[in-house]
Amino acid sequence: MLAKLQSLDRRIIYLVVFLSLAVPLLRPIGLPVSIAEETRALHDFIDALPPGTPVVVSFDTSPGGYGELASGAIAILNHMASKDLRAIGMGFFDTGPSLLESAFAASLYAEKEYGVDYVNLGYLAGGENAIASMAKDLLGSFPKDFRGNDTKSLKVMEGITSITDVALVVTVASGTPGIPEWIRQVGDPLKVPLATVVVAVNVPNMTPYLQSGQLCGLIPSMKGAAGYEALISMKGLGTAGMDAQSMSHLAILFFVVLGNVVHYIGKKTGKAGGDKE
């Protein structure tokens, strides 16, 4: 037995590690995760909104950043859809609206009616100036939506003329414009609640905004998304990713411990044999 372990084919190790990654990605387990206070605060804010409440979801990210943000963005959209909230989507990155289309398609909004329950208003160029313009005249800034519809004719936009008519803005952000620009143009002057989904490296930069109350909540990367999914009892990309990470780490740790134990036993056995001779 010891000899077999000492000469274990490394391909078996590769296979076990591969399966520890692949299986949770295909069938999430739902391992326990810690839920940050700011993530719980965002969940509770959205959960308290009555059906039909409009919420802006702004995709201010590129495809490179979205890989890390997709799980959190879809988790929020799933929660909003389950609460029958109106999703008003937009983007201030040129790639944002196309990523938003993918997120809507991957969420529960895919089962709802476009133009009634949700809308993708598209991209507005100009960075922070564009956010300021949209805040004053939302319909004027987006006369047509991403699919070419007349924005004013859409039922989902009823009663909405400016950003102050929405209950919350969630920006899925990985660059500029992002949270600082939204705070300067919308949060501070107009007192509209703001929240964000951010890449892990930007979490420390967001902490002062949370402490000051300028942000009402935050989902930090995939770990935060897994916590949010746990709160809404849905196993999505965040849960799958964290499960795969945890299981692969356990598999690697197992082989590290096993290798050391086998080496130790083999060393002791070899010494004992030498003493007998």
C-alpha positions in Angstrom: 0.0 0.0 0.0 2.8 2.4 0.9 4.7 1.6 -2.3 1.5 2.3 -4.3 1.0 5.7 -2.6 4.7 6.6 -3.1 4.4 5.9 -6.9 1.0 7.4 -7.3 0.4 8.5 -10.9 0.3 12.3 -11.0 -2.5 12.1 -13.5 -4.8 10.8 -10.8 -4.0 14.0 -8.8 -4.7 16.2 -11.8 -8.0 14.3 -12.3 -9.1 14.7 -8.7 -8.3 18.4 -8.7 -10.1 18.9 -12.1 -13.2 17.1 -10.8 -13.1 19.2 -7.6 -13.3 22.3 -9.8 -15.7 21.0 -12.5 -18.4 19.3 -10.4 -19.3 22.3 -8.2 -19.4 24.6 -11.2 -21.9 22.3 -12.9 -23.8 21.4 -9.8 -23.3 24.0 -7.0 -23.2 22.6 -3.5 -24.0 25.7 -1.5 -21.2 25.5 1.1 -21.6 28.0 3.9 -20.1 31.4 3.3 -19.7 34.5 5.5 -22.0 37.4 4.5 -20.6 40.9 4.8 -22.6 43.5 6.6 -22.7 45.7 3.5 -24.0 42.9 1.4 -26.8 42.1 3.8 -27.6 45.8 4.0 -28.1 45.9 0.2 -30.3 42.8 0.3 -32.5 44.2 3.0 -32.9 47.5 1.2 -34.0 45.8 -2.0 -36.2 43.3 -0.1 -38.1 46.1 1.5 -39.1 47.8 -1.8 -42.7 47.3 -2.8 -43.5 45.6 -6.2 -43.3 48.0 -9.2 -40.7 50.2 -7.7 -38.2 51.4 -10.3 -34.5 50.7 -9.7 -31.7 51.8 -12.0 -29.0 49.2 -12.8 -26.0 50.9 -14.5 -23.4 48.7 -16.2 -20.3 50.8 -15.9 -17.8 48.1 -16.8 -15.9 46.4 -19.6 -15.9 42.7 -20.6 -12.6 42.3 -18.7 -14.1 43.5 -15.4 -17.5 41.9 -16.0 -16.0 38.4 -15.6 -15.6 39.2 -11.9 -18.8 41.2 -11.6 -21.3 39.0 -13.4 -22.2 36.8 -10.4 -23.1 39.8 -8.3 -25.0 41.6 -11.0 -27.1 38.6 -11.9 -27.8 37.9 -8.2 -29.2 41.4 -7.8 -31.3 41.1 -11.0 -32.7 37.8 -9.8 -33.7 39.4 -6.4 -35.3 42.4 -8.1 -37.2 40.1 -10.6 -38.5 38.0 -7.7 -39.7 41.1 -6.0 -41.4 42.4 -9.2 -39.3 45.5 -9.3 -38.9 47.5 -12.5 -35.3 47.3 -13.7 -34.1 50.5 -15.6 -30.8 49.5 -17.2 -28.2 51.8 -18.7 -24.5 52.1 -19.1 -21.8 54.7 -19.2 -19.2 52.4 -20.7 -19.7 51.7 -24.4 -19.7 47.9 -23.7 -22.0 48.2 -20.7 -25.4 47.8 -22.5 -24.4 44.7 -24.4 -23.2 43.1 -21.1 -26.5 44.2 -19.6 -28.4 42.3 -22.3 -26.4 39.2 -21.4 -27.2 39.7 -17.7 -30.9 40.1 -18.3 -30.9 37.0 -20.4 -29.2 35.0 -17.6 -31.5 36.3 -14.9 -35.2 35.8 -14.0 -36.0 38.9 -16.1 -35.7 36.7 -19.1 -39.1 35.3 -18.1 -40.7 38.7 -17.8 -41.8 41.2 -20.5 -39.4 43.7 -21.9 -40.6 47.2 -21.9 -43.0 46.4 -19.1 -40.9 44.9 -16.3 -37.4 45.9 -17.5 -35.6 48.0 -20.1 -32.1 48.5 -21.4 -31.8 52.2 -22.2 -28.4 51.8 -23.8 -25.1 53.8 -23.7 -24.6 57.5 -23.1 -21.2 58.9 -23.9 -19.5 61.6 -21.8 -18.5 60.0 -18.6 -19.3 62.0 -15.5 -20.9 64.8 -17.7 -23.3 62.2 -19.1 -24.3 61.0 -15.6 -25.0 64.6 -14.7 -27.1 65.1 -17.8 -29.1 61.9 -17.3 -29.8 62.8 -13.7 -31.5 66.0 -14.8 -33.4 64.6 -17.8 -33.5 60.9 -18.0 -35.9 60.6 -20.9 -34.2 63.3 -22.8 -30.8 61.6 -22.4 -32.2 58.3 -23.6 -34.9 59.1 -26.3 -34.5 55.6 -27.7 -33.6 52.4 -25.8 -30.9 49.9 -26.7 -33.3 48.0 -29.0 -34.5 51.1 -30.8 -37.8 51.6 -29.0 -39.2 55.1 -28.2 -38.4 55.3 -24.5 -41.5 57.4 -23.6 -43.8 54.8 -25.1 -42.5 52.0 -22.7 -44.7 51.1 -19.8 -41.7 50.4 -17.6 -40.8 54.2 -17.8 -44.2 55.4 -16.6 -43.7 58.1 -13.9 -40.0 58.4 -14.5 -38.6 61.6 -15.8 -35.4 62.1 -13.7 -33.2 59.9 -11.5 -35.0 61.2 -8.4 -38.0 59.1 -9.4 -36.2 55.8 -8.8 -35.7 54.2 -5.3 -32.1 53.0 -5.8 -29.2 53.1 -8.2 -26.9 50.1 -8.4 -23.8 50.5 -10.5 -21.9 47.5 -11.6 -18.5 49.2 -11.8 -14.9 48.4 -12.6 -13.5 51.8 -13.6 -14.3 55.4 -14.5 -17.0 56.6 -14.5 -18.0 54.6 -11.4 -19.1 55.2 -7.8 -17.2 58.5 -7.2 -18.9 60.0 -10.3 -22.3 58.7 -9.3 -21.9 60.1 -5.8 -20.9 63.5 -7.0 -23.7 63.8 -9.5 -26.5 61.8 -8.0 -25.9 60.5 -4.5 -24.8 63.7 -2.7 -26.7 66.4 -4.5 -30.0 64.5 -5.2 -30.0 62.2 -2.2 -30.7 59.1 -4.3 -29.5 55.9 -2.5 -26.5 54.3 -4.2 -25.1 50.7 -4.1 -22.5 48.9 -6.1 -21.1 45.6 -7.3 -17.3 46.0 -7.5 -14.2 44.0 -8.3 -12.3 42.8 -5.2 -9.3 45.2 -5.7 -11.6 48.2 -5.4 -13.3 47.2 -2.1 -10.9 49.2 0.1 -11.6 52.3 -1.9 -15.3 51.9 -1.3 -15.1 51.5 2.5 -15.1 55.3 3.2 -18.3 55.7 1.2 -19.9 52.9 3.2 -18.8 54.4 6.5 -20.1 57.9 5.5 -23.5 56.5 4.3 -22.9 57.5 0.7 -23.3 53.9 -0.3 -26.2 51.9 1.2 -24.7 48.5 0.2 -22.0 46.7 -1.7 -21.4 43.3 -3.3 -17.6 42.6 -3.3 -16.8 40.4 -6.2 -17.7 36.7 -6.3 -17.5 36.1 -2.6 -20.0 38.8 -2.0 -22.2 37.4 -4.8 -22.2 34.0 -3.1 -23.3 35.6 0.2 -26.1 37.5 -1.6 -27.3 34.3 -3.3 -27.4 32.6 0.1 -29.7 35.4 1.3 -32.1 35.0 -1.6 -31.9 31.1 -1.6 -30.5 30.8 -5.1 -27.4 29.0 -6.2 -25.9 31.0 -9.0 -22.5 31.9 -10.4 -21.2 33.1 -7.1 -22.1 30.0 -5.2 -20.7 27.8 -8.0 -17.4 29.7 -8.1 -16.9 29.7 -4.3 -17.8 26.0 -4.1 -15.3 25.2 -6.8 -12.6 27.3 -5.1 -13.2 25.7 -1.7 -13.4 22.1 -3.0 -10.2 22.5 -5.1 -8.4 23.9 -2.1 -9.5 21.0 0.0 -8.3 18.5 -2.7 -4.9 20.2 -2.9 -4.6 20.3 0.9 -5.5 16.6 1.0 -2.7 15.6 -1.4 -0.2 17.8 0.4 -1.0 16.2 3.8 -1.1 12.7 2.2 2.3 13.3 0.5 3.9 14.3 3.8 2.4 11.4 5.7 3.6 8.9 3.1 7.0 10.4 3.1 7.2 10.4 6.9 6.1 6.8 7.2 8.4 5.7 4.4 11.3 7.4 6.1 10.5 5.8 9.5 10.1 2.3 7.9 13.4 2.6 6.1 15.2 3.5 9.3 13.6 0.6 11.2 14.6 -1.9 8.4 18.2 -0.6 8.6 18.3 -1.1 12.4 17.1 -4.8 12.0 19.9 -5.6 9.6 
